[in-house]
Amino acid sequence: MVANLKFKRILVNSGSTVKVLSWKACRKMGLKKRLLTKASTFYSFVNHLVKVKGSITLLVILEDSEHMTTESVKFYVIDHPMAYNVIFGRLIMRMATFYMKIKFPTKIGVCFLLPD
C-alpha cells in the first residue's frame, strides 16, 4: 500500500534506486501539484530525459499474512506514459526472482510477499 491505497501494476526494478509514482496515480489519490516539492530531471530506463513534476514522501506499507513494515518513501512524480502506477527501486524491496516473491525487512526478520 502507498498512502493507505492498494495499487495494481507495480514494478520492482532491482537495477534502479529511483522510486517513481505516475502523475495519473497521484491524481487518482487526490494529491495536488502544490504538495510536490521541486525535483531534478532524470534519465529513463532507455536513457531518455524525463521531466519530473516534483517529489513527494508517502507512507508505504508492506505486509504478508503474518508481518507488516511501514516506511516513508520519497517518490519522483512523473507525467510520462508508463505501464505501471508505481516503480520501486532496489532500496525499498529486494526481489527473489527464483521464487517469484518479494522479500522485505521487518523488525523481526525478513518477510515475503507472494503473488495473488
C-alpha positions as CSV (number, residue, x, y, z in Angstrom):
1,M,0.0,0.0,0.0
2,V,1.1,3.5,-0.7
3,A,-0.5,6.3,1.3
4,N,-3.2,3.8,2.5
5,L,-4.2,2.8,-1.1
6,K,-3.6,-0.5,-2.7
7,F,-2.0,-0.3,-6.1
8,K,-2.1,-2.6,-9.1
9,R,0.6,-2.6,-11.8
10,I,3.7,-2.2,-9.6
11,L,7.2,-2.8,-10.9
12,V,10.1,-3.7,-8.7
13,N,13.3,-2.7,-10.6
14,S,16.2,-4.2,-8.8
15,G,18.6,-2.4,-11.1
16,S,17.5,1.1,-10.0
17,T,17.4,3.2,-6.8
18,V,14.7,5.6,-8.1
19,K,11.1,5.3,-6.8
20,V,8.6,6.6,-9.3
21,L,4.9,7.4,-9.0
22,S,2.9,8.3,-12.0
23,W,1.1,11.7,-12.1
24,K,-2.0,9.8,-13.2
25,A,-1.9,7.7,-9.9
26,C,-1.3,10.9,-7.9
27,R,-4.5,12.5,-9.4
28,K,-6.5,9.3,-8.6
29,M,-5.1,9.6,-5.0
30,G,-6.4,13.2,-4.8
31,L,-2.9,14.7,-4.5
32,K,-2.5,18.2,-5.8
33,K,0.6,19.6,-7.6
34,R,1.2,22.1,-4.8
35,L,2.0,19.2,-2.5
36,L,5.0,18.3,-4.6
37,T,8.5,19.6,-3.8
38,K,10.9,20.6,-6.6
39,A,13.0,17.8,-8.1
40,S,15.5,17.5,-10.8
41,T,15.1,15.6,-14.1
42,F,16.5,12.1,-14.6
43,Y,17.1,9.6,-17.3
44,S,14.6,6.8,-18.0
45,F,15.4,3.1,-18.3
46,V,16.0,3.6,-22.0
47,N,18.3,6.6,-21.4
48,H,15.7,9.3,-22.4
49,L,15.5,12.5,-20.3
50,V,12.3,12.5,-18.2
51,K,10.9,15.7,-16.7
52,V,9.9,15.3,-13.1
53,K,6.8,17.2,-11.9
54,G,8.2,17.0,-8.4
55,S,8.8,14.7,-5.5
56,I,6.6,13.6,-2.6
57,T,7.2,11.5,0.5
58,L,4.5,8.9,1.2
59,L,4.0,6.1,3.7
60,V,4.5,2.7,2.2
61,I,3.2,-0.5,3.9
62,L,4.5,-3.9,3.0
63,E,2.7,-6.9,4.6
64,D,2.0,-10.5,4.3
65,S,-0.4,-12.7,6.3
66,E,1.9,-12.6,9.4
67,H,4.1,-9.4,9.3
68,M,4.0,-5.8,8.4
69,T,6.5,-3.0,7.9
70,T,6.0,0.7,7.3
71,E,8.4,3.1,5.7
72,S,8.3,6.7,4.5
73,V,9.4,6.7,0.8
74,K,10.4,9.6,-1.4
75,F,8.8,9.2,-4.8
76,Y,9.6,11.2,-8.0
77,V,6.4,12.1,-9.7
78,I,6.4,12.0,-13.5
79,D,3.8,12.9,-16.1
80,H,5.0,10.4,-18.7
81,P,3.3,7.4,-20.3
82,M,4.2,4.3,-18.4
83,A,2.7,0.8,-17.9
84,Y,3.0,0.9,-14.1
85,N,1.5,3.2,-11.4
86,V,4.5,2.8,-9.1
87,I,8.1,1.7,-9.7
88,F,10.1,0.7,-6.7
89,G,13.9,0.6,-6.8
90,R,16.1,-1.9,-5.1
91,L,16.4,0.0,-1.8
92,I,12.8,-0.4,-0.8
93,M,12.5,-4.1,-1.7
94,R,14.6,-7.0,-2.9
95,M,13.1,-9.4,-5.3
96,A,13.8,-13.1,-5.0
97,T,13.2,-13.9,-8.7
98,F,13.8,-17.7,-8.4
99,Y,10.7,-18.0,-6.2
100,M,8.8,-15.1,-7.7
101,K,8.2,-13.4,-4.4
102,I,9.2,-10.1,-2.9
103,K,11.2,-10.0,0.3
104,F,11.3,-7.1,2.7
105,P,12.9,-6.4,6.1
106,T,10.8,-6.0,9.3
107,K,11.8,-5.6,12.9
108,I,11.7,-9.3,13.5
109,G,13.4,-10.5,10.3
110,V,12.8,-10.8,6.5
111,C,9.2,-11.4,5.2
112,F,7.9,-12.4,1.8
113,L,5.0,-11.3,-0.4
114,L,3.7,-13.9,-2.8
115,P,1.8,-13.0,-6.0
116,D,-2.0,-13.5,-6.0
